Amino acid sequence: EEKEVAIFEGEVEVATELLDQPFDNIFFTGSTNVGKIVMTAAAKHLASFTLELGGKSPTILDREYDLTDAAKKIAVGKF
């Protein structure tokens, strides 16, 4: 739901503004260099964070989603 998760796409300006906010949790997918910046910002706010570095197809599954169905769809999308 929108009140639980928000996704922002953008360049440096967007990322810089977002990292100044006191989030509870940050999920980042991207390069190692930028991941270090995200980790530093999260530490500044004592926020938990997940870094998915260098991946090309990040995926988030809800507990209630069928894992077999998800695996098939992810594999098709990846290849």
Secondary structure by P-SEA (a helix, b strand, c coil): ccccbbbbbbcaaaaaaaaaccccbbbbbccaaaaaaaaaaaaaacccccccccccbbbbbcccccaaaaaaaaaaaac
